[in-house]
């Protein structure tokens, strides 16, 4: 059995054991989540059975503030200090992207693709709902700035870690193929036209 295969089997086993541990209700004697990887895995596990965008965001925010575990227990194969430094920056870049995605999903819950004439009888409710959607869209800009910061930091450490999703995200950011500032701005521009339609109706009705 090759060294790579042995490492991968150990990593998978460690992940399974961790997920089994967090599936058990927390007791006063149980150790709280501490490392960044633990918060990340906790969300990834629970999302499959109980998707909660607010909870996901909260745990991902904690993951950004938490220390990293020993490189031996990293989510990627770490052989050098450079590998570990690149891994840390890509982890934070990826987590910020997950937070953006969650905020955009929250925004869509309060946004509407179209405002038809028969929707305007609920103009006050729509106005409040659009205000919440705008808040979620705009707060996403902050996490995109953080994403770009960590992507730029990751570029300082040459090589490639064995988590293709994170490396692919970095490439898309580097080439401009993925640009959430453009995406979010597009959502806000469309939202603004709907907000104006609702406000015009309210002005005429007052």
SVG drawing of the C-alpha trace seen along z (x, -y; Angstrom):
<svg xmlns="http://www.w3.org/2000/svg" viewBox="-54 -60 62 62">
<polyline fill="none" stroke="black" stroke-width="0.4" points="0.0,0.0 1.5,-3.4 2.1,-6.2 -0.5,-8.4 -3.2,-5.7 -2.3,-5.1 -2.5,-8.8 -5.9,-9.1 -7.3,-6.1 -6.1,-7.7 -7.6,-11.0 -11.0,-9.5 -11.0,-7.4 -10.3,-10.5 -13.1,-12.4 -15.6,-9.6 -14.6,-9.3 -14.9,-13.1 -18.4,-13.1 -19.5,-10.3 -18.4,-12.2 -20.2,-15.4 -23.4,-13.4 -23.6,-12.6 -25.4,-15.3 -23.0,-17.5 -22.6,-16.8 -21.0,-19.0 -17.9,-16.8 -17.6,-16.7 -15.0,-18.9 -16.3,-21.9 -15.4,-22.5 -12.2,-24.4 -10.3,-24.1 -11.2,-25.7 -11.5,-22.3 -14.0,-21.1 -16.4,-24.0 -16.1,-23.4 -16.8,-19.7 -19.6,-20.3 -21.5,-22.4 -20.7,-20.2 -22.1,-17.2 -25.3,-18.8 -26.2,-20.6 -27.1,-17.3 -29.9,-16.6 -30.8,-20.0 -30.0,-22.9 -30.0,-26.1 -28.4,-29.1 -28.2,-31.2 -26.5,-28.4 -24.1,-27.7 -23.1,-31.3 -22.5,-31.4 -20.3,-28.3 -18.4,-29.4 -17.7,-32.8 -16.4,-30.8 -14.3,-28.7 -12.6,-31.9 -11.6,-32.9 -10.6,-29.5 -7.0,-28.2 -6.0,-25.5 -5.4,-22.0 -2.1,-20.2 -1.1,-19.8 -1.3,-16.0 -5.1,-16.4 -5.6,-18.9 -8.2,-18.4 -5.4,-18.2 -2.2,-16.4 0.5,-18.6 4.2,-17.8 5.9,-21.2 5.4,-24.5 4.6,-26.1 1.8,-23.5 0.3,-24.4 0.5,-28.1 -1.2,-27.7 -3.8,-25.4 -4.7,-28.0 -5.2,-30.8 -7.3,-28.6 -9.4,-27.3 -10.3,-30.9 -10.9,-31.9 -13.2,-28.9 -15.1,-29.5 -15.7,-33.1 -17.2,-31.9 -19.5,-29.6 -20.7,-32.5 -21.3,-34.6 -23.4,-31.8 -25.4,-31.4 -26.1,-35.1 -27.2,-35.2 -29.5,-32.3 -31.0,-34.2 -31.4,-37.3 -33.3,-35.3 -35.8,-34.3 -36.8,-37.9 -36.3,-39.0 -38.7,-38.4 -37.8,-37.9 -40.8,-39.9 -43.3,-42.3 -46.6,-41.9 -49.6,-44.3 -51.4,-41.8 -48.4,-41.7 -48.7,-45.4 -51.6,-44.9 -48.8,-43.7 -46.6,-46.7 -45.7,-47.4 -44.7,-43.8 -42.7,-43.8 -40.9,-46.9 -39.8,-45.4 -38.9,-42.1 -36.8,-43.9 -35.0,-45.9 -33.9,-42.6 -32.8,-41.2 -30.7,-44.4 -29.1,-44.0 -28.0,-40.4 -26.8,-41.3 -24.7,-44.3 -23.2,-42.4 -21.9,-39.8 -19.6,-42.5 -17.6,-42.4 -17.0,-38.6 -16.0,-39.0 -13.3,-41.5 -12.1,-38.9 -12.1,-36.2 -9.9,-38.3 -7.5,-39.0 -7.0,-35.3 -6.8,-34.4 -4.0,-36.9 -2.3,-35.5 -2.5,-32.0 -0.7,-33.1 2.4,-33.8 2.8,-30.1 3.6,-28.1 2.4,-24.6 -1.0,-22.9 -2.8,-21.2 -4.9,-18.1 -8.3,-19.8 -9.2,-20.4 -12.4,-22.4 -10.4,-25.1 -7.6,-25.2 -10.3,-25.6 -12.0,-28.4 -8.6,-30.2 -8.1,-29.8 -11.5,-31.2 -10.9,-34.2 -7.4,-34.8 -8.8,-34.7 -11.8,-36.9 -14.2,-34.1 -15.6,-34.2 -16.4,-37.8 -19.0,-38.1 -18.8,-41.9 -20.3,-41.8 -22.8,-39.1 -24.0,-40.9 -24.1,-44.3 -26.3,-42.7 -28.7,-41.5 -28.8,-44.9 -29.5,-46.7 -32.5,-44.4 -33.7,-44.7 -33.5,-48.5 -36.0,-48.5 -38.4,-46.4 -38.0,-48.7 -38.8,-51.7 -41.9,-50.0 -43.2,-49.3 -42.3,-52.8 -44.1,-54.4 -47.2,-52.4 -47.1,-53.4 -46.6,-57.1 -49.6,-57.0 -51.7,-55.3 -50.9,-57.7"/>
</svg>
